[in-house]
Amino acid sequence: MDEKRNKNEKIGNYILDDTLGVGSFGKLQFHRYLRNKECYT
């Protein structure tokens, strides 16, 4: 459980940075991350 959570947090930080730099691709990844986060919490 903790391992998965750490992985998600890391991915979350990366995607947040990516959203600022790359347009729609970053946003797509960000929405996917939010959807996954809802599943885990």
C-alpha positions as CSV (number, residue, x, y, z in Angstrom):
1,M,0.0,0.0,0.0
2,D,2.7,2.5,1.0
3,E,4.8,1.6,-2.0
4,K,1.9,2.4,-4.4
5,R,1.2,5.7,-2.6
6,N,4.8,6.8,-2.9
7,K,4.8,6.0,-6.6
8,N,1.6,8.0,-7.1
9,E,3.0,11.0,-5.3
10,K,6.2,10.9,-7.4
11,I,4.2,10.6,-10.6
12,G,1.9,13.4,-9.4
13,N,4.8,15.8,-9.0
14,Y,6.2,15.0,-12.4
15,I,2.8,15.4,-14.1
16,L,2.1,18.7,-12.4
17,D,5.4,20.0,-13.7
18,D,4.7,18.6,-17.1
19,T,1.3,20.3,-17.3
20,L,3.0,23.7,-17.0
21,G,5.4,22.9,-19.8
22,V,3.6,20.8,-22.4
23,G,0.0,21.6,-23.3
24,S,-2.7,19.1,-23.8
25,F,-0.5,16.0,-23.3
26,G,0.4,17.1,-19.8
27,K,-3.2,17.9,-19.0
28,L,-4.3,14.4,-20.3
29,Q,-1.7,12.8,-18.0
30,F,-2.8,15.0,-15.1
31,H,-6.4,14.0,-15.4
32,R,-5.4,10.3,-15.6
33,Y,-3.4,10.9,-12.4
34,L,-6.3,12.4,-10.6
35,R,-8.6,9.5,-11.7
36,N,-6.0,7.0,-10.4
37,K,-5.6,8.9,-7.1
38,E,-9.4,8.7,-6.5
39,C,-9.1,4.9,-6.9
40,Y,-6.3,4.6,-4.3
41,T,-7.7,6.9,-1.6
